[in-house]
Amino acid sequence: MNLIGLVALLRSTGYPVAFSHFHVDENNPTPNPPFIVYTTPNNSDFIADNKNYYKITDVDIELYTDKKDLQAEQAIESLLDANDLPYNSYQVFIEKENLHQKVYEVRLI
């Protein structure tokens, strides 16, 4: 799967999705939670003989909710499982924003 396919899957949840952050102005306010932000913090390409043989993209899928939302988490986890995308996850509470963040780390090959 590539990044375009993953983004399409994330959008199929019905939650707002953006890369890195939402562009906010008076006409486009921040969406209400739950919403998803994804980033591509680095790549882990397989390199040999001075070539990138396999493109490998690490993706962090960040789910933001205003309360612990098991249904939203299950929606993302089911989507990843159904598409054979193994993941690691962790969660934190962001006091300044009063939001829960659950991050799913996946690798696209």
Summary of the structure (lengths in Angstrom):
residues: 109
radius of gyration: 15.2
end to end distance: 6.6
largest distance: 51.4
contacts: 269
relative contact order: 0.22
helix: 20%
strand: 44%
